[in-house]
Amino acid sequence: MIDVLALIVELTCANVHACSPRNALLVRPYASAQEPKKTAKPKKAKKPKVDNPAPDEVIDDDGVIDAPAQPTDVVEKPGPFVWRQHPSLRFGKAVRLDFEAKFQEDRRSSYSGGLANAGLNPWELHRNRVGVKGSIGKHIDFEVERELTEKELTERDVLVGLTPRSQWKDVDVNVDYVKNAQIQVGKFKIPFGLDELTGVTHNDFVYRSLGANYLAPARDVGGMVHGSFLKHGLQYAAGAFAHDGDNARSKKIEGGNETVAGRVTFRPLRRVSPALDALEIGTAVALTALSDDSFRPNGLRGRSVITQDTFFKPVYVKGRRSRMEGDVDWTIGPASVRAEYTQVRDTRRNQSFTDENLPDARYRSWYVGGTWLLTGDRKRRPVKPKSDLFDGGIGAVELVGRIERLWFDSVDGTDEPFANSRAENILPVGDRAATIGVNWTLNRFVKLQFNVIRERIDDPDRNPVANGAAFWSRVVRLQFVL
């Protein structure tokens, strides 16, 4: 009966301009019962935003430290040549070759006569590196990198026993059949030190910290196992190496022998708050065998930032070198904060003038640094501007600042302290430095860095300027990556 009345009302409404509310109530049940439900139109899929990565940007890093970047999804064009991040050759999914280049030109100045005394020019092509990264299949990555402008030794240098610095940088193979236990062999950075492990083109400052330059090991030949757990919330690396890295060696210093090292980083507060997700804490340990085979002292040294004035000369050591390090790295929005503390101890067995053991030599460093992107870009390494220069924007402008200290002494010495390579009690000395600057990233290829550095050597007798006063240095760097 209700259905019949509803049908009569519907037919009536079809011949008039409007139906009364009462009739409408009668129509709705009938219409909802008879009319099929309308299906929502499927939404058009949004096209992904094209984002060209910087040449030195790690796209998919499943490793912990300096792991080779994995290939990204690139629209293949006819032929093997592709250029998205680097000029690349791709032969299907079997072989990938990425060609890279890094150039850094510096203009520097310091106190009167500082550069000339060190034999340095105001202009320097600081880095001129070329390399190839690539992959074979899905699980084998490799890289070969060479410095083209490393200074070679003269015949006179060789005659007096000086040793050259290797022009080969990263030359290694990484195998990741097991993602949580990847294997890397070749020449690469020993897993020690946040600042030292930061890529050369990713640095917030023109120069690394004093501790990174003189206490951290840097590159050496060896093998390493590394991986991550908890969605990169916990990362590790552990390896064995032939020596203790390039930073421990020089033309006159032989450096340590066999070295084992390990590093762990974790993000303990990533589930507490999004603001604390990127707070990362790291620590590392390295142990090195030391010999006194060389007739020269084999300890570590200390030098100033730009003028490279040696304020602490190496002492004679033998036995074991122990490195320990802790660091904090936090990035939030346009800002970042980093801090690191490093301590190194060298035993000095049978190194006194009477062939007795001496107290351990001790070397320490710390720094605290921060950055702020004035243009509001998200802080990452490398920085990527929202809008490039001459492409609707000015690039990315960043303020940076850092304070640091590097100092040397001995442990538990009882004699009067002396600045002697066999002194029982090493006369303490150190360098305090403060750096402020501006980074201007024009686009994903070019960056300008402006740094002003104030230094003061603790000991007036080993300070390069009169009366032990502080001295200022300035440096401008043009960086180009491909």
ChimeraX attribute file (.defattr): number of C-alpha atoms within 10 A of each C-alpha:
attribute: neighborCount
match mode: 1-to-1
recipient: residues
	/A:1	5
	/A:2	9
	/A:3	11
	/A:4	10
	/A:5	13
	/A:6	20
	/A:7	15
	/A:8	12
	/A:9	15
	/A:10	19
	/A:11	10
	/A:12	13
	/A:13	16
	/A:14	10
	/A:15	9
	/A:16	8
	/A:17	6
	/A:18	11
	/A:19	16
	/A:20	8
	/A:21	9
	/A:22	8
	/A:23	16
	/A:24	15
	/A:25	12
	/A:26	18
	/A:27	20
	/A:28	13
	/A:29	13
	/A:30	17
	/A:31	13
	/A:32	10
	/A:33	9
	/A:34	9
	/A:35	8
	/A:36	8
	/A:37	8
	/A:38	6
	/A:39	6
	/A:40	6
	/A:41	6
	/A:42	6
	/A:43	6
	/A:44	6
	/A:45	6
	/A:46	6
	/A:47	6
	/A:48	6
	/A:49	6
	/A:50	6
	/A:51	7
	/A:52	11
	/A:53	16
	/A:54	21
	/A:55	22
	/A:56	22
	/A:57	19
	/A:58	16
	/A:59	15
	/A:60	12
	/A:61	15
	/A:62	22
	/A:63	25
	/A:64	21
	/A:65	22
	/A:66	15
	/A:67	21
	/A:68	23
	/A:69	19
	/A:70	19
	/A:71	18
	/A:72	11
	/A:73	6
	/A:74	10
	/A:75	7
	/A:76	11
	/A:77	8
	/A:78	6
	/A:79	10
	/A:80	13
	/A:81	13
	/A:82	18
	/A:83	12
	/A:84	14
	/A:85	21
	/A:86	20
	/A:87	14
	/A:88	19
	/A:89	17
	/A:90	18
	/A:91	13
	/A:92	11
	/A:93	11
	/A:94	10
	/A:95	15
	/A:96	21
	/A:97	23
	/A:98	20
	/A:99	20
	/A:100	20
	/A:101	19
	/A:102	19
	/A:103	18
	/A:104	20
	/A:105	17
	/A:106	20
	/A:107	16
	/A:108	20
	/A:109	21
	/A:110	18
	/A:111	14
	/A:112	10
	/A:113	13
	/A:114	18
	/A:115	18
	/A:116	11
	/A:117	11
	/A:118	13
	/A:119	10
	/A:120	15
	/A:121	12
	/A:122	12
	/A:123	14
	/A:124	13
	/A:125	13
	/A:126	16
	/A:127	18
	/A:128	16
	/A:129	20
	/A:130	18
	/A:131	18
	/A:132	19
	/A:133	23
	/A:134	23
	/A:135	24
	/A:136	15
	/A:137	12
	/A:138	14
	/A:139	14
	/A:140	18
	/A:141	24
	/A:142	23
	/A:143	23
	/A:144	19
	/A:145	19
	/A:146	18
	/A:147	18
	/A:148	12
	/A:149	12
	/A:150	16
	/A:151	11
	/A:152	12
	/A:153	13
	/A:154	10
	/A:155	9
	/A:156	9
	/A:157	13
	/A:158	12
	/A:159	8
	/A:160	9
	/A:161	10
	/A:162	17
	/A:163	16
	/A:164	17
	/A:165	14
	/A:166	12
	/A:167	15
	/A:168	17
	/A:169	20
	/A:170	23
	/A:171	19
	/A:172	20
	/A:173	22
	/A:174	23
	/A:175	19
	/A:176	19
	/A:177	12
	/A:178	10
	/A:179	15
	/A:180	17
	/A:181	17
	/A:182	21
	/A:183	22
	/A:184	24
	/A:185	19
	/A:186	20
	/A:187	22
	/A:188	26
	/A:189	23
	/A:190	33
	/A:191	30
	/A:192	30
	/A:193	28
	/A:194	25
	/A:195	22
	/A:196	22
	/A:197	18
	/A:198	15
	/A:199	14
	/A:200	17
	/A:201	19
	/A:202	14
	/A:203	15
	/A:204	26
	/A:205	23
	/A:206	24
	/A:207	15
	/A:208	15
	/A:209	26
	/A:210	24
	/A:211	25
	/A:212	24
	/A:213	19
	/A:214	21
	/A:215	25
	/A:216	30
	/A:217	27
	/A:218	21
	/A:219	24
	/A:220	23
	/A:221	19
	/A:222	21
	/A:223	21
	/A:224	22
	/A:225	21
	/A:226	26
	/A:227	23
	/A:228	21
	/A:229	13
	/A:230	9
	/A:231	8
	/A:232	16
	/A:233	17
	/A:234	18
	/A:235	22
	/A:236	24
	/A:237	24
	/A:238	21
	/A:239	20
	/A:240	22
	/A:241	24
	/A:242	16
	/A:243	24
	/A:244	29
	/A:245	22
	/A:246	21
	/A:247	19
	/A:248	22
	/A:249	22
	/A:250	15
	/A:251	13
	/A:252	16
	/A:253	20
	/A:254	23
	/A:255	24
	/A:256	27
	/A:257	17
	/A:258	14
	/A:259	24
	/A:260	21
	/A:261	23
	/A:262	20
	/A:263	25
	/A:264	20
	/A:265	23
	/A:266	21
	/A:267	21
	/A:268	15
	/A:269	15
	/A:270	15
	/A:271	11
	/A:272	9
	/A:273	9
	/A:274	11
	/A:275	14
	/A:276	16
	/A:277	17
	/A:278	19
	/A:279	20
	/A:280	20
	/A:281	20
	/A:282	21
	/A:283	22
	/A:284	22
	/A:285	21
	/A:286	24
	/A:287	21
	/A:288	23
	/A:289	19
	/A:290	25
	/A:291	18
	/A:292	20
	/A:293	10
	/A:294	12
	/A:295	9
	/A:296	14
	/A:297	20
	/A:298	26
	/A:299	28
	/A:300	27
	/A:301	21
	/A:302	24
	/A:303	19
	/A:304	21
	/A:305	18
	/A:306	19
	/A:307	21
	/A:308	15
	/A:309	17
	/A:310	15
	/A:311	21
	/A:312	23
	/A:313	16
	/A:314	19
	/A:315	21
	/A:316	26
	/A:317	28
	/A:318	23
	/A:319	15
	/A:320	20
	/A:321	24
	/A:322	17
	/A:323	23
	/A:324	20
	/A:325	22
	/A:326	21
	/A:327	21
	/A:328	19
	/A:329	19
	/A:330	18
	/A:331	20
	/A:332	17
	/A:333	13
	/A:334	17
	/A:335	20
	/A:336	21
	/A:337	18
	/A:338	20
	/A:339	20
	/A:340	24
	/A:341	20
	/A:342	24
	/A:343	21
	/A:344	22
	/A:345	22
	/A:346	26
	/A:347	22
	/A:348	26
	/A:349	20
	/A:350	16
	/A:351	21
	/A:352	17
	/A:353	11
	/A:354	7
	/A:355	9
	/A:356	10
	/A:357	16
	/A:358	24
	/A:359	21
	/A:360	24
	/A:361	26
	/A:362	21
	/A:363	25
	/A:364	21
	/A:365	24
	/A:366	22
	/A:367	23
	/A:368	18
	/A:369	21
	/A:370	19
	/A:371	23
	/A:372	22
	/A:373	22
	/A:374	12
	/A:375	16
	/A:376	15
	/A:377	20
	/A:378	19
	/A:379	19
	/A:380	15
	/A:381	16
	/A:382	20
	/A:383	26
	/A:384	22
	/A:385	23
	/A:386	17
	/A:387	16
	/A:388	16
	/A:389	14
	/A:390	10
	/A:391	10
	/A:392	9
	/A:393	14
	/A:394	17
	/A:395	23
	/A:396	24
	/A:397	21
	/A:398	22
	/A:399	17
	/A:400	22
	/A:401	20
	/A:402	21
	/A:403	18
	/A:404	21
	/A:405	21
	/A:406	26
	/A:407	23
	/A:408	23
	/A:409	21
	/A:410	20
	/A:411	14
	/A:412	13
	/A:413	17
	/A:414	9
	/A:415	10
	/A:416	10
	/A:417	15
	/A:418	13
	/A:419	17
	/A:420	15
	/A:421	19
	/A:422	18
	/A:423	21
	/A:424	26
	/A:425	22
	/A:426	25
	/A:427	17
	/A:428	17
	/A:429	19
	/A:430	24
	/A:431	23
	/A:432	20
	/A:433	23
	/A:434	18
	/A:435	22
	/A:436	18
	/A:437	21
	/A:438	21
	/A:439	24
	/A:440	20
	/A:441	23
	/A:442	21
	/A:443	22
	/A:444	22
	/A:445	15
	/A:446	16
	/A:447	22
	/A:448	18
	/A:449	21
	/A:450	20
	/A:451	20
	/A:452	19
	/A:453	20
	/A:454	17
	/A:455	20
	/A:456	21
	/A:457	25
	/A:458	18
	/A:459	17
	/A:460	14
	/A:461	12
	/A:462	17
	/A:463	23
	/A:464	22
	/A:465	17
	/A:466	11
	/A:467	10
	/A:468	15
	/A:469	14
	/A:470	17
	/A:471	18
	/A:472	16
	/A:473	18
	/A:474	17
	/A:475	20
	/A:476	20
	/A:477	23
	/A:478	18
	/A:479	20
	/A:480	19
	/A:481	19
	/A:482	17
